[in-house]
Structures are given as structure tokens and as C-alpha cells.
């Protein structure tokens, strides 16, 4: 069993290495940055990746998205903090374990053994937070799809331009229609989004995934 | 309340629920139609509605979950199935379920899932609990408008991304030009866009096609 260990701080790397050894895992490479971590995983193709999220050049998730399907089979994420969105993101990217440095460093060897054995490892509280995030995500996705289905192509164009920071006048000249008509579209958009101001409209649309900010 | 097409399973579920402290089976029905009628008559506060994913026909489980979510937002909806794949669970959550329970778990676990449901957290009990990441990915995918396209429509869009005319797309796919323009019109309608460029931009954003940057 071979592992790549990624953490910015030498002491944290040391603790992880010690735990790996105790769990019977050989550390084949170490990295301090996301870029080096991706490279190390590509070259040595380990079975286990122990990944600190707090890296100097990017967050640790970047390593997992860059590796894509080439991710090691077992991934254990180590973080300063945990909230539902972070834990869910780690799970979506294929992580099997998620521990915070405050709670997780002490019995890290046991955690590594379980992760390598294919178990999912996180505290019940983190698990609960992740399920809360999953619920919010499903609700937003449903609402977003509903609102989107109710928009006309023109309203969608106007919404995208609003999100891009254009004024009514600019939108009108871009679409070759009168400012009055744009105002009408905007009023309908507000109603469909259930908002009253432009800022609310844009933030609501972004939450629902209708525009990219 | 239990919505389950198979009589024996239905009876078993009702007995299990009635035998559990703090739980009571208010009603049990075999179809989505009946479910909508009976829920409307429930004069209780927040109740848990267990919907068997195996409900078949036009008014299937997803239809029912969606209808319940819209008309009775106060109730808790749990999908229920045997060895359901993550994709089915994504769809159930996306249409409005608050969770999913596998019929293949121990009775105590099944009951615990009903009791735990109704909070802010999604409840997933059974083998699928190990696939939360995949389930979340599935929800995200459903969100993308290109998901609503049929396979043929996707094919047309992918070929269109090469910048071909309707005539050329038709030749490539071995269909008539008229068919291609019909497909394109339907694609624009589904994606809510007015032209091919806008359709391709949306498709690119959801990863269906890739458009080169250097044009």
C-alpha cells in the first residue's frame, strides 16, 4: 500500500507520515503545494492520498478536480474546519474520509486503516452537516429548474445581461429593443424570481444557478 | 402514511410502523392517485409519507413525489426502494423527496429512519448511504438544462457544434434536413434560447459539447 502525503506544514506532514507508517502504509511522495501534489499523484499513482485542504497555491479540492478520474482509490481529506458544504464537496470529489486537524490528528493511524479498507470515515456531526447541505442543494436545484422552465428566451437573455452588470440602456441597445421593453422584461423577471430589486434578482438567480457571477 | 403497490409489503410496513413506539400508520394505499386523495383528507399535522419507488405507470413515484411536494409542502416525503441506484435517489431528491430508505435494511434501522426524517437533513439509509457524493453529482447534472434533451437531440447538438449546416448535419446522421431543423427548433425551445450559438454556449457550460476558444 503506497501513499502520497500533502500538507503545507512540515509538522503536519510528519504527523501524517508517522500515522501512515503505523497503519502499514508506505509514503512514496510528499508535497507542499496543490500543483506538486497533482504531479506526485500522476507520477507515482498511489493507492492512498492524504490531503490537507489548506495549501499555499490553491485549496486541496483543486488537486482532486485536476486529477479527475485519475484520483487515488482512497482519499483522506484533512482540514482546519468542517461545514456541510465542505464535507459534501469532498464526498462529491470522491473523498472517503474527512477529519479536522483539531479532532483527527490523534487517532489518524486508525482513520487511515479504515479509509484504506474502504470505509467512509467522518464524525456523525460532519455527516449530518453534509446531509443538510445535500438537502439545500436538492431544493435549490429544484427551484432553479422550475424558475428556469418558466422564463422566455428573451427573459433569459435579459437576466444574463443583468448578471453581467449591464444597465437597462445597454441591454436595450445590445438586444436591439427599446428600454421600455427591457423594463417590462425585468419586471416579469422580478416577479418570477420573487424579488423586488436588481441586487436581489441577481443574487437569487446566482443562488439558483441561473447566472454565473 | 404508506404508498406501496404490493399488498403483502404494504401490510408488513403498516404492522411494522404500528408496532413502533411513537409511530402510527395513518393510511396505506396502492397508487399515486389514491395517495393524493388520502393525503388531502389527513387531518394531522406533519406526517411522513413513504413512497415506494416501484410505483409504475404514468403517475409513477417521481410524479407522486413532485405532486406531494407542491400541494402538501408541510409533509415529509421519503422514497423507499430495494437496492436503488444512486441515480434514482438523485432524481427522487431533485423532485422533492426528503430522503430515501432501503427496504433491505433491518427493521430497527427502517423505523429509525422514519423517526429521524423531517429535519433539515436528508435521510439516506441503506447501501446508498455510501454514495452520497454520486447522489449529489446526479442532482447537479439534473439541474443542467441539456439534461432535458433526448438522446437524438443531444446527438444533433453535438454534431451542430462542429459548425455544420442543417443539410450537413442531416447527411452525417443519415436523416432528412427537415428532421434536423425540427430537432434544432425543439432543442432551442427546451433550452429556452433563440439561436444555435446560445444553445451551444449552454451545452458547453454543462459539458455536453466543447467549443474551441480560438474563433
Boltz contact constraints between the chains, C-beta under 6 A:
constraints:
  - contact:
      token1: [A, 88]
      token2: [B, 136]
      max_distance: 6.0
  - contact:
      token1: [A, 91]
      token2: [B, 132]
      max_distance: 6.0
  - contact:
      token1: [A, 91]
      token2: [B, 133]
      max_distance: 6.0
  - contact:
      token1: [A, 92]
      token2: [B, 133]
      max_distance: 6.0
  - contact:
      token1: [A, 92]
      token2: [B, 136]
      max_distance: 6.0
  - contact:
      token1: [A, 92]
      token2: [B, 137]
      max_distance: 6.0
  - contact:
      token1: [A, 128]
      token2: [B, 121]
      max_distance: 6.0
  - contact:
      token1: [A, 131]
      token2: [B, 121]
      max_distance: 6.0
  - contact:
      token1: [A, 131]
      token2: [B, 122]
      max_distance: 6.0
  - contact:
      token1: [A, 132]
      token2: [B, 120]
      max_distance: 6.0
  - contact:
      token1: [A, 132]
      token2: [B, 121]
      max_distance: 6.0
  - contact:
      token1: [A, 134]
      token2: [B, 122]
      max_distance: 6.0
  - contact:
      token1: [A, 134]
      token2: [B, 136]
      max_distance: 6.0
  - contact:
      token1: [A, 135]
      token2: [B, 121]
      max_distance: 6.0
  - contact:
      token1: [A, 135]
      token2: [B, 122]
      max_distance: 6.0
  - contact:
      token1: [A, 137]
      token2: [B, 139]
      max_distance: 6.0
  - contact:
      token1: [A, 138]
      token2: [B, 93]
      max_distance: 6.0
  - contact:
      token1: [A, 138]
      token2: [B, 94]
      max_distance: 6.0
  - contact:
      token1: [A, 138]
      token2: [B, 139]
      max_distance: 6.0
  - contact:
      token1: [A, 141]
      token2: [B, 94]
      max_distance: 6.0
  - contact:
      token1: [A, 141]
      token2: [B, 139]
      max_distance: 6.0
  - contact:
      token1: [A, 141]
      token2: [B, 143]
      max_distance: 6.0
  - contact:
      token1: [A, 142]
      token2: [B, 94]
      max_distance: 6.0
  - contact:
      token1: [A, 151]
      token2: [B, 192]
      max_distance: 6.0
  - contact:
      token1: [A, 153]
      token2: [B, 192]
      max_distance: 6.0
  - contact:
      token1: [A, 153]
      token2: [B, 193]
      max_distance: 6.0
  - contact:
      token1: [A, 153]
      token2: [B, 194]
      max_distance: 6.0
  - contact:
      token1: [A, 156]
      token2: [B, 192]
      max_distance: 6.0
  - contact:
      token1: [A, 209]
      token2: [B, 143]
      max_distance: 6.0
